[in-house]
Amino acid sequence: MVNSSYEVFEDNFNFLTKETEEYEEYKIFNVTLNPVIGGHAETEDISVLEFANY
C-alpha cells in the first residue's frame, strides 16, 4: 500500500459490562483514530505484520 503507516495505542482502556436480572451497565467511550488538538493518547509505530495480528 502506498503511504501506509500502522500504529498501536500505548495504553489500553478497559471496557467492562455488568449484567444483572434487572439491567445491563456499561460505559460509552468515544475514540478518535486521528490526531486531535488537546488529545493525550500516545501511539507507537508497528509493522504491517504486527498490525495484522490485531
Secondary structure, DSSP 8 states (H G I E B T S, - for coil): -TT---EEESS-----EEE-SS-EEE------SS--TT----EEE--HHHHHT-
